[in-house]
Amino acid sequence: MTTAASRVINDDVATEILLRLPCAAVLRSRAVCKAWRRITTSAAFVAGHARRRPLELILHRQRRHGLSSSSALETIPLLATLDELSGLRLRVLQHPEHATPKPATSAGAPDYSVSVCNPVTRQWAEVHRPPGTWVLSCGFYAHKQSGEHRVLWLSNDHQQVSHYVSSLEAATGARRLGPAPPYVPLGAQTPPHHVTLHGVLHWLCYPGVLLPMDDGPCPEPKERGKIVAFDTLSETFRRMPRPPRRREGGYCGELFLLEVGGMLAVADFLNGSMDLWVMEDYDDGASWRRRLRLPVDRPSQLRRAYWAMGAGVEGRDVILVGDHGRCGVALYDVTGKSKAVKQQIQLGTYDCRDRRSVFVFRGSIERHAFFDLYDSQGIQVLDQQS
């Protein structure tokens, strides 16, 4: 005879089953019973579940309509087959069209804003910015010592450009770090791309402002063109050498900063190929070594590759390559001799009004309390195929 007690799944079996479920299913399972809620809200389960999640792309698309703009956020499975993409691609957030005196992405616009989003829990919030009429977000990071999520800003407070740091958990405004006088006109800029490694933010192209170590009206010639680094614990800046360029006098857009295998890396694009340089010893600026040269003109949707990132696929050495001006990305397997294209993903049809940003992420069911501290008016939360 089967008793009710024998039909109850023990915690170990329930945990193993729940760990295999996608994020949305785990979040829904918390309403089934107290035991499942206890299991799925434990720190060990949240961390273990995140490690098992497949990699996905976050696609942020902003479309301009004259003096107004609208934006949408989508998630796309990174390793799905081409046939699976249409069924698995989700549009998770939609920002309505709104009229602005300047484009909403302009750092010089008085209504320039920054939003933070968790695409798994469908939470989002508009972050408080520092005072000033010219504001630019330079970096977003997790502060290891405090556990806070912070934003590094540039802002012209009282007509003087300064660095600020704000905490999403504090939600009490930004803290001024110190002045950062510009040595070139700043104008309207998009947030600079950065890579976080060893608790340090790194930029290959940083706004033209003086850093605390500079002495004079502009940086020394030998300091120009270097990687700018910001230590998130000491909150200090420094400059680091970068690898030699394939073409002297080229522009910054031909280089792209990324992380590969836990090392700082630079992708150098020229004439249909990409050189990948890695810094083998982080404390030694002279330890740059060229790891490979990769042909990047094969995928049909890539007219020219402009950016690259380490995709972080466990057990594989792969690089994600894309073009800011086009609508496709390609995943390259760089472990073999052929350096083959493993996957091609079409992000959409080309439209000159669109501005796209692509990121790699791994889903997590962790909830962050700071979302409750901010206004979320005006953005529609979706869960639908695009």
TORDOVO-308010 format. One line per field, with one value per residue (C-alpha): residue number from 1; residue in three letters; x, y, z. Coordinates in steps of 0.5 Angstrom, whole numbers, always signed. Each point is the difference from the previous one (the first is absolute). Example, Ala and Ser with C-alpha at 12.3 -4.5 7.8 and 13.67 -1.06 7.14 Angstrom:
BEGIN
k: c(1	2)
r: c(Ala	Ser)
u: c(+25	+2)
v: c(-9	+7)
w: c(+16	-2)
//
This chain:
BEGIN
k: c(1	2	3	4	5	6	7	8	9	10	11	12	13	14	15	16	17	18	19	20	21	22	23	24	25	26	27	28	29	30	31	32	33	34	35	36	37	38	39	40	41	42	43	44	45	46	47	48	49	50	51	52	53	54	55	56	57	58	59	60	61	62	63	64	65	66	67	68	69	70	71	72	73	74	75	76	77	78	79	80	81	82	83	84	85	86	87	88	89	90	91	92	93	94	95	96	97	98	99	100	101	102	103	104	105	106	107	108	109	110	111	112	113	114	115	116	117	118	119	120	121	122	123	124	125	126	127	128	129	130	131	132	133	134	135	136	137	138	139	140	141	142	143	144	145	146	147	148	149	150	151	152	153	154	155	156	157	158	159	160	161	162	163	164	165	166	167	168	169	170	171	172	173	174	175	176	177	178	179	180	181	182	183	184	185	186	187	188	189	190	191	192	193	194	195	196	197	198	199	200	201	202	203	204	205	206	207	208	209	210	211	212	213	214	215	216	217	218	219	220	221	222	223	224	225	226	227	228	229	230	231	232	233	234	235	236	237	238	239	240	241	242	243	244	245	246	247	248	249	250	251	252	253	254	255	256	257	258	259	260	261	262	263	264	265	266	267	268	269	270	271	272	273	274	275	276	277	278	279	280	281	282	283	284	285	286	287	288	289	290	291	292	293	294	295	296	297	298	299	300	301	302	303	304	305	306	307	308	309	310	311	312	313	314	315	316	317	318	319	320	321	322	323	324	325	326	327	328	329	330	331	332	333	334	335	336	337	338	339	340	341	342	343	344	345	346	347	348	349	350	351	352	353	354	355	356	357	358	359	360	361	362	363	364	365	366	367	368	369	370	371	372	373	374	375	376	377	378	379	380	381	382	383	384	385	386)
r: c(Met	Thr	Thr	Ala	Ala	Ser	Arg	Val	Ile	Asn	Asp	Asp	Val	Ala	Thr	Glu	Ile	Leu	Leu	Arg	Leu	Pro	Cys	Ala	Ala	Val	Leu	Arg	Ser	Arg	Ala	Val	Cys	Lys	Ala	Trp	Arg	Arg	Ile	Thr	Thr	Ser	Ala	Ala	Phe	Val	Ala	Gly	His	Ala	Arg	Arg	Arg	Pro	Leu	Glu	Leu	Ile	Leu	His	Arg	Gln	Arg	Arg	His	Gly	Leu	Ser	Ser	Ser	Ser	Ala	Leu	Glu	Thr	Ile	Pro	Leu	Leu	Ala	Thr	Leu	Asp	Glu	Leu	Ser	Gly	Leu	Arg	Leu	Arg	Val	Leu	Gln	His	Pro	Glu	His	Ala	Thr	Pro	Lys	Pro	Ala	Thr	Ser	Ala	Gly	Ala	Pro	Asp	Tyr	Ser	Val	Ser	Val	Cys	Asn	Pro	Val	Thr	Arg	Gln	Trp	Ala	Glu	Val	His	Arg	Pro	Pro	Gly	Thr	Trp	Val	Leu	Ser	Cys	Gly	Phe	Tyr	Ala	His	Lys	Gln	Ser	Gly	Glu	His	Arg	Val	Leu	Trp	Leu	Ser	Asn	Asp	His	Gln	Gln	Val	Ser	His	Tyr	Val	Ser	Ser	Leu	Glu	Ala	Ala	Thr	Gly	Ala	Arg	Arg	Leu	Gly	Pro	Ala	Pro	Pro	Tyr	Val	Pro	Leu	Gly	Ala	Gln	Thr	Pro	Pro	His	His	Val	Thr	Leu	His	Gly	Val	Leu	His	Trp	Leu	Cys	Tyr	Pro	Gly	Val	Leu	Leu	Pro	Met	Asp	Asp	Gly	Pro	Cys	Pro	Glu	Pro	Lys	Glu	Arg	Gly	Lys	Ile	Val	Ala	Phe	Asp	Thr	Leu	Ser	Glu	Thr	Phe	Arg	Arg	Met	Pro	Arg	Pro	Pro	Arg	Arg	Arg	Glu	Gly	Gly	Tyr	Cys	Gly	Glu	Leu	Phe	Leu	Leu	Glu	Val	Gly	Gly	Met	Leu	Ala	Val	Ala	Asp	Phe	Leu	Asn	Gly	Ser	Met	Asp	Leu	Trp	Val	Met	Glu	Asp	Tyr	Asp	Asp	Gly	Ala	Ser	Trp	Arg	Arg	Arg	Leu	Arg	Leu	Pro	Val	Asp	Arg	Pro	Ser	Gln	Leu	Arg	Arg	Ala	Tyr	Trp	Ala	Met	Gly	Ala	Gly	Val	Glu	Gly	Arg	Asp	Val	Ile	Leu	Val	Gly	Asp	His	Gly	Arg	Cys	Gly	Val	Ala	Leu	Tyr	Asp	Val	Thr	Gly	Lys	Ser	Lys	Ala	Val	Lys	Gln	Gln	Ile	Gln	Leu	Gly	Thr	Tyr	Asp	Cys	Arg	Asp	Arg	Arg	Ser	Val	Phe	Val	Phe	Arg	Gly	Ser	Ile	Glu	Arg	His	Ala	Phe	Phe	Asp	Leu	Tyr	Asp	Ser	Gln	Gly	Ile	Gln	Val	Leu	Asp	Gln	Gln	Ser)
u: c(+0	+3	-1	+0	+7	+3	-2	+3	+6	+6	+4	+6	-4	-4	+6	+3	-6	-1	+7	-1	-6	+0	+0	-7	-2	+4	-3	-7	+1	+1	-8	-1	+2	+4	+6	+1	+0	+5	+5	+0	+1	+6	+7	+3	-6	+0	+8	-1	-6	+4	+6	-4	-4	+2	+3	-5	+1	-3	-2	-2	-3	-1	-4	+0	-7	+2	+1	-3	+3	-3	+4	+0	+4	+0	+3	+3	+3	+7	+1	-7	+0	-3	-6	-1	+1	-7	-3	+5	+1	-4	-2	+1	-1	-3	+1	-5	+1	+1	+2	+6	+4	+6	+1	-1	+7	+4	+4	-1	-8	-3	-4	+5	-1	+3	-5	+2	-3	-1	-2	-2	-4	-3	+2	+3	+1	+2	+7	+1	+5	+5	-2	+2	-2	+5	+0	+3	+0	+7	-1	-4	+3	-1	+4	+3	+1	-7	-4	-3	-1	+3	+0	+6	-2	+3	-4	+1	-2	+0	+4	+5	+1	+1	-1	-5	-2	-7	-3	-6	-2	+1	-4	+2	+4	+7	+6	+6	+6	+4	+1	+1	+2	-1	+5	-4	-7	-4	-7	-5	+2	-2	+2	+7	+1	+4	+2	+0	+6	+3	-5	+3	-4	+4	-1	+3	-3	-1	-3	+5	+1	+6	+1	+3	+7	+0	+4	-1	-6	+0	+3	+7	+1	+3	-7	-4	-4	+1	-5	-3	-2	-4	+1	-7	+3	+5	-4	+6	+2	+6	+2	+3	+4	-4	+3	+3	-5	+0	-1	+3	-4	-7	-6	-2	-6	+5	+2	-5	+1	-2	+1	+3	+1	+1	+5	-1	+0	+0	-3	+3	-4	+3	-1	-5	+4	+1	+6	-2	+5	+0	+4	+3	+2	-5	+5	+5	-2	+6	-3	-5	+0	-3	-4	-3	-2	-7	-4	-6	-3	-4	-6	-5	-4	+7	+2	+6	+1	+1	-1	+2	-1	+2	-7	+2	-2	+2	+5	+1	+4	-5	+0	-6	+1	-5	-1	-3	-3	-3	-5	+4	+5	+4	+3	+7	+3	+7	+3	+1	+5	-6	-3	-7	-6	-4	-7	-3	-5	-5	-2	-5	-1	+5	-3	+4	-5	+3	+5	+2	+4	+2	+2	+1	-3	-2	-7	-1	-6	+3	-4	+3	-4	+2	-5	-5	+3	+0	-6	-2	-5	-1	+4	-5	+3	-1	+1	-2	+4	+2)
v: c(+0	+7	+5	+8	+0	-5	+5	+6	+2	+1	+6	-3	-2	+6	+4	-4	+1	+7	+2	-3	+5	+7	+6	+2	-7	+0	+7	-3	-6	+4	+0	-7	-2	+3	-5	+2	+7	-2	-4	+5	+7	-3	+3	-7	-1	+7	-1	-7	+1	+6	-4	-5	+6	+0	+6	+5	+7	+6	+5	+7	+3	+8	+3	+7	+3	+8	+3	-6	-7	-7	-6	-7	-6	-7	-6	-5	-7	+0	-7	-2	-2	+4	-3	+0	+8	+2	-4	+2	+7	+5	+7	+1	+8	+5	+8	+4	+6	+6	+7	+3	+7	-4	-8	-3	-4	+7	+1	+8	-1	+3	-7	-5	-6	-7	-6	-6	-7	-7	-4	-6	+3	+5	+6	+7	+6	+7	+2	+7	+4	+5	+7	+4	+2	-5	-7	-6	-7	-3	-7	-5	-5	-4	+3	-6	+3	+2	-4	+6	+1	+7	+5	+4	+7	+6	+6	+8	+2	+8	+0	-5	-7	-5	-7	-3	-7	-2	-6	-3	-3	+7	+4	+6	+4	-1	+2	+4	-3	+6	+5	-3	+6	-1	+1	-1	+2	-5	+1	-6	-7	-7	-3	-3	-8	-3	-6	-2	-5	-1	+6	+5	+3	+1	+4	+1	+6	+5	+7	+5	+2	+1	-5	+1	-2	+5	+6	+6	+2	-7	-7	-1	-3	-7	+0	+1	-6	-4	-5	+4	-4	+2	-5	+0	-1	+5	+5	+2	+0	-2	-1	-7	-1	-4	-4	+3	+2	-4	+7	+6	+6	-4	+2	-3	-4	-5	-2	-3	-2	-7	-5	-7	-6	+5	+4	+7	+0	+5	-2	+4	+0	+1	-2	-6	-3	+1	-1	-2	+3	-3	+3	-6	+3	+6	+3	+1	+5	-3	-7	+1	-6	-2	-6	-1	+3	-1	+1	+3	+2	-7	+1	+3	+5	+3	+5	+2	-2	+5	-3	-6	-3	-6	-4	-4	-7	-5	-5	+4	+6	+4	+7	+4	+5	+5	+6	+6	+3	-7	-5	-7	-3	-6	-5	-2	-6	+2	-7	-4	+2	+2	+5	-2	+4	-4	+4	+6	+4	+5	+6	+3	+4	+6	+6	+7	+3	-6	+0	-7	-2	-7	-4	-7	-2	-6	+0	+0	+0	+4	+6	+7	+4	+7	-1	+2	+7	+3	+2	-5	+4	+0	-7	-5	-7	-6	-7	-1	-3	+6)
w: c(+0	-2	+6	-1	+3	-5	-6	+3	-4	+5	+0	-4	-6	+0	+0	-6	-4	+1	-2	-7	-1	-3	+4	-2	+2	+7	+2	-1	+4	+6	+0	+0	+8	+5	-1	-7	+2	+6	-5	-6	+4	+4	-2	-2	-5	-3	-1	-3	-5	-3	-1	-4	-4	-8	-3	-3	-4	+3	-6	+1	-6	+0	-6	-1	-3	-1	+7	+3	+2	+2	+2	+2	+3	-2	+2	-5	+1	-2	-1	-3	-7	-6	+0	+8	+0	-2	+5	+6	-2	+5	+1	+7	+1	-5	+2	-4	-5	+4	-3	+3	-2	-2	-2	+7	-1	+0	+6	-1	+1	+6	+0	-1	+5	+1	+2	+3	-2	+2	-6	+4	+6	-5	+5	-2	+3	-3	+4	+4	-4	+3	+0	-7	-7	-3	+3	-3	+3	+0	+3	+4	+5	+6	+6	+3	+7	+1	-4	-4	-7	-2	-6	-2	-3	-3	+1	-1	+7	+1	-7	+2	-2	+6	+1	+4	+3	+2	+3	-2	+7	+3	-5	+4	-6	-2	+3	-3	-1	-3	-6	-7	-4	-7	-5	-6	-2	+3	-3	-1	+1	+1	+7	-2	+0	+6	+2	+8	+2	+7	+3	-5	-6	-6	-6	-7	-2	+6	+0	-1	+7	+5	+5	+7	-3	-5	+1	-5	-5	-4	+1	-1	-8	+3	+4	-6	-3	+6	+4	+6	+6	+6	+6	+3	+8	+0	-5	-3	-8	-4	-7	-3	-6	-6	-5	-6	-6	-7	-3	+3	+0	+0	+4	+6	-3	-3	+7	+5	+7	+3	+5	-2	+4	+6	-3	-3	-7	-6	-7	-6	-7	-6	-7	+1	+6	+7	+5	+7	+5	+7	+6	+3	+7	+2	+4	-5	-6	-4	+0	-6	-5	-7	+1	-7	-6	-2	-7	+1	-7	-1	+3	-5	+5	+2	-5	+5	+7	+5	+7	+4	+6	+4	+0	+7	-3	+5	-2	-7	-3	-4	-2	-2	-6	-2	-4	+3	-6	-3	+3	+1	+5	-1	+6	-2	+3	+0	+3	-6	-6	-5	+5	-3	+1	+5	+0	-4	+3	-3	+4	-4	-7	-1	+1	+0	+6	+5	+5	+2	+6	+2	+6	+3	+6	+4	+3	+8	+4	+5	+2	+2	+5	-3	-6	+6	+1	-7	-5	-5	-4	-7	-2	-2	+3	-6	+0	-8	-6	-4)
//
